[in-house]
């Protein structure tokens, strides 16, 4: 039977602890509004000044607009539950919008490059480009640069505060945009010294950056729409979260896909034994919480579980001595000199002893927390059930409960008696 559990990403800090200006939705709304304002005003001043560099700088803001728009759509639709028509949700809407804007970016870059080449050609045949330089334009250029710098610092501070890799990446993108704005100002300074050629050269260089930004958006959106599996630098660490859990036998399949700057994982795991439905759901909740805490960029998790075809139950029994199958069951869990690890193959009326081993308790002489250390060790051995003579203390008991390991208090005196109980062999009269 397959089951699945979904979990949406939560920021490291609770939303209630964040001020209004630190909430991701507000942050991206501010970025969107400021970027749109800069785009419009730069276009207006570019038309007034006849500056190709300023026009290119204006359309470079499209990258910021895409990032803010995609993040906002992702945040809005992350709370919209999947349904029968859209079992994986609505996240690809952001990529469709990004793809449309990417084509617009390509057209813009093409026009800027064409104009830059024409301007350069005209310059070399003796026709100089007239660029208007006024105090108002200089004031605007400085004001827009300061606005961009303040926005960059704001994004950086908020990104670190809430631990958001999305906002931090937006801050980095904005940081490089500031250098483009500085280059535009340098171009206007050159115009003051009657070097108008530099404006076309700067415009051409900015167009190359616009083209690269559009290509990155196009590539990422296309891969997402085609459900391409991406490389994830922490893939091994992610697999270890599953492999280290005592109830998981193996990770059968792990697929990682991107939705803009967000990541979705789909994993199929094989369980060591056939667990109850509530145990499976509990296991998935534990795994999802651990993954989203460690990797906040993972916003959606789908876990499929498979039960083994041949059931093998692994038992652990504390022993007083090592006398093979006649070894006596110990009354004291932590102070037991030995532990038996027994494997029973099959289910219900078709069970048989697969094998057993008696191991020395390496924690017997530890002064403190020996019960907890033994419980952790047995959990790492992927034990399903522990037989005891007495109830456990709170620490070891919690470890077994969290690892979905069953404990049973027994009146049996020897190892063979416990094995016979598991095999449903009645004692001879």
C-alpha positions, 0 to 999 in steps of 0.5 A: 500500500502507498501513502503520501504526506505533504508538508509546506515549508515554514520559515525558521522564525514563526510568522507571529514573531516577525514585524510587518516589514519582515514578512515574505509577502510584504518584502516581495511586494515592496521589491515588486513595487520599487522595481516597477517604479524604477522601470517606469521612471528610468524609461521616461528619463531614458526617452528624455535623455536619449540614453541607451544605457539608461533604457537598458538599465530600466529593462534590467529591472525586469529580472527583479520584477520576475523574482518578486512576482514568482515569489509572491505567486509561490507564497500565495499558492503554497497555501492552496491545496491540491485537488483532483484536477491539480494533484501537485498544486498550482505552483507552475503558474509562476513558471508560466508567467516567468516564461512569458516575461523571459521572451519579453526580456529576449525581445528587449535585449535584442532591441537594445543590442540592435540600437547599440550596434547602430549607434556605434556604426553611426559614430564611426561614420561621423554621426554623433548621438545627441544625449541630453544631460540636465540637473534633473536627470543627474538628481534622478540617477543618484536618487534611483541608485540610493533607492536601489542600495537601500532596497539591497540592504533591506533585503539582506537584513530581512533575509538573514533575520528570517533565514530565507534563501529566497530573499537572500538570493534577491539581495544578491541579484539587487547588489549586482544591479547597483553596479549597472546603475553606477555604470550608467552614471559613469556614462552620463559623466562621460557625456559631460566631457563630450564622450557620448560613445560610452553610453552605447558601449555601456548599453551594449554591455547591460544588454548582455546581462539582460540576455543572460538574466532572461536565459536563466529565467527561461531555462529554469522555467522550462525545466520546471514545466517539463518536470526535469529532475535537478541536482541538489548539492545536499542530496546525500545529506537528504538521503541520510535523514531517511536512511538513519531512521530505524523504520526505513529499510531503503530509499527506493527513489528520490526525485528533486524538482525546482519551482522557481527558487523553491524545491519540491522532493518526491521520495519512495521509501521501503519500510522495515515492517508493515506499520499501522496507518497512524504509525506511517503518518507519524513517521512522515510527519517526523521526516517532513519536519526534520527536512524542512527545518534543515533545508528551508528552501524545500517547500513541498514534500511528498513521501510514498511508503512501501511495505516489505513483501517478506516480513522480517521482525527484529527482536532485542532481548537483554540477557544475564549470561551467554548460554546460547538459546538457554541464556537467561533474560535479564531483569535490568535493561541498562546493566544487562551484560549481553543482548540477543538480536533475533530475526523472525521471518514471515507473518501470522501462521508462517513464521520461522527463526531466520537467525540470532546473535548474542552481543556484549553490552558495550555500555554496561560500564558507562556511569550515566545515561546507559539506558538511553545509549542502549536505546539509541544503539538498538534503534540504529540496529533497526530493531522492531520489538524489545522484550523486558522484565520491567517497565523502562524509565522515561528516557529510553521509553521515549526513544523507542516510542519516537522510533516506533519500536514496540516494547513488551514486558515478559515473564519468560525466563530464557531466550528460547522461551521468547523465541517460541512465543514469537514463533507461536510454539506451545511449550511441551507439557 
